[in-house]
Amino acid sequence: MTCFSDVVLLVLAMGLVLSLIRLAKGPSLADRIVALDLMATITVAVAGVYSVAYRQTVFLDVAIVLALISFVGTVGISVYMGIKTGKEGR
């Protein structure tokens, strides 16, 4: 199980690096928001894989809290972006 989880963690780390590049280079604010949300999702996946691989259940709690905070943050930024551009949907 450790070899498989190491490979999965390596693939997730590569995805994190690629999303960091998109965050830095993103031509628009929406691209950067999506990249930041993807980074949070990958971090939740890393915490989940680490929790299963090393039998540390506390990381599942960390993953749940991070997922909830990420969701609320993404919704908040999206609402702010909609108000800023005048597309409130009313």
Secondary structure, DSSP 8 states (H G I E B T S, - for coil): -HHHHHHHHHHHHHHHHHHHHHHHH-SSHHHHHHHHHHHHHHHHHHHHHHHHHHT-THHHHHHHHHHHHHHHHHHHHHHHHHHHHT----
